[in-house]
Amino acid sequence: MVEDKLGLYAVADGVTMPYGGGPASRLAISSLRSLFKGDLAETIPQVNRTVLEEKKKSPGIGSSTLTAAQVTDGSVRIAHAGDSSAFLIRENTMILKTAPQNREGFLTNTIGEYFEGATLYNKEIKSGDYLILATDGVTAVLNHDEIEDIVTRQKEPKKIVEYSLREIGRRPRQYRDDRSMVVVEV
């Protein structure tokens, strides 16, 4: 999700097992878009409740990761549930990275199942910073140093995304996972 007018950005990745991750991730994003009134900390639990309510009506809905960022004058607030990541890069150095919420390969915090609340990050931002949101289909293939290097070399958000996704496509992967990425230049 890219909502420049609101300064709101997000990626969601449906959990494959046991079922219904795709519908859950689409519902998480659409709910975030419709429920957001300016405060991520309030909105993410509402998104979770919406997904849970819809699961009762439609058992084909599973669970999803959700990493969202709100950019305002001089700061970014990140709300994080699952293993999709957020990074903040300043002057070619990664100054913030979210921690994946999993244990022994299993997610411990997702929207629509096992939700323990979003982990919140607040950070000052400066002109020239890059905010990156990426699903684990990106971060399982590109490590933090590689992401930092791609941002440093490519500079433009569209080129960063295109180069990253091309590079992921060239490499062998254990499984084909969703590869979603949002890059915002502050």
Disulfide bonds with the S-S distance in Angstrom:
none
